[in-house]
Amino acid sequence: MRKYIINSIFMLSIMAVIFSCQNQETVDLQNYMSNGKDIYKSRCQNCHGENGEGLGELAPPLTDSVFLKTNKSRLACIIKNGINEPLIVHGKEYKEKMPAFPELADIDVAQVMVYITNSFGNNQGFVPYKQVSTQLQNCK
């Protein structure tokens, strides 16, 4: 009986480890989301809103998955360098300049980008730091 109990405990322990393990991308996504949320709150929320709803005529909402998907390769550059051109989001034109955040490190940009593209009804998955860093090197 004792051997049966020990074997059962051993098997349950192994199964718990197997089912609790997450792949590295899932762990990275969770970390990026957590850090990105902090950056968003301190740098972006004042204009884009707590729930990504935007600020009237001044700042566009971040709830438009179509806009974010279409411009995903530009988002890193927009976040880091700002933008001074009209944007169409949800069929509405926004003309106000978005300020640059040159003090953000590439990893910060990657984290806030992952947060934005996976919050507010968006679900675009993980974007690795290296990809964002490459996008930032190619900003126009």
N, C-alpha and C positions, 0 to 999 in steps of 0.2 A: 504494500500500500504506500509506504514512504517513497519508494522508487517511482511509483505512478504520480504522486503529488509533485515530486521534484521535476520529473519530465514534463508535466503539465505546466508548471511554472516556467520552466525553460522555454517551452514552445510559445507560451503566451508572451514572454519577454521578447522573443525573436519577432513574433508577429507585430508587437507594438512598435519595435524599431523599424520594421519594414514599412508599416503604414504611416508612421510619423515622419519619415524621411521625405524631404522635398528636393526637387532638382535645383540646381544652382540658379537657373533663370527665375524660378519662383521666389527663391530667397532674395535675389537681386531686385526683383520687381517690388517686393514688400519693402525692402530698404529704400529704394528710390522713391516709392510712394510716400513713405514716412518723412524722409528728408525733403522731398519736393513739396510736401504740404507745408512744412515750416517755412521754406523759401517763399512759396506762394503767399502765405499769410503776411510775411514781412515786406514783400516787394510788389505783389500783384493784386492782392485782395482789395486794396483801397480803391482801385479803378474797376477791376473786373468783377468784384463782389464776392461775398462769402461762398455763394453757390454758383459762381461763374456766370451770373445773370447780366453782367455788364453794368454800365453807368449811363443810362439814357442815351443821348446823342454823342456822348464823349468817348466811351470805351465799349467796344463790341463784347457781346457775350461769348463765353467759351463753351457754350452748350451745342454748338453746331458741328456735329461730327463730320458732315460733308466738307465744310470749310477746313477743318483740322486735317482730315485725310488728304484732301486735295493739296494742301500746303505743308504737309508733314516734312518734306525735305527743306522747307524754308523756316520752319518754326524756331530752330536753334538760332539762326541768324536774326530773326525778329526779336527773340527774347534778349539776346546779348547786345545787339546793335540798335534796337528800336526800329521804328518804321515811320516814314514821313510821306506816305502815299495813301490814297483812299483804299479802303477795303470794303468788300461786299460780304456781309454775314447775315444769314437768314433773310436774304433779299433786301437788306437795308445797307445804305452806304455810310461808312464812318470815315470822316476826314481828319480827325484830330491826330496829332503826332503822338506816337508812343515813345516814351523816353528809353534811352539805352541803359543797360546795366553792365558796363564794361568791367566792373569789379567782380562780377561772377566768374568763378572758375568754370572750365568746361564741364566738370563733373556736376557742378551746381545747375548749369543749364540743362544737362541731361536729366537730372532728377526732377526739376520743375516741369520739364517737357513731358516726362513720363507721367507725372502727377496730373497735369492738365489733360493729356490725351486719354487718361483712364479715370477721370472724375467727371462730374456734372452730366452724367448720362453717356459719356464717351467710354469706349472699350477698345483701345487700339493696341494693347499689349506692350511688351517691353522693347525699349530702344537702348542698345548698349552704349556706354560712354564712348567707346572708340568710334562708333558711327557718328555720334553727335560731334565729337572732336574733329572728324574729317569734314563734316558739314560746315563747321565753324571756320575751318581753314579755307574753305571755298566760298565764303560769303562775298557778295558783290558790293 
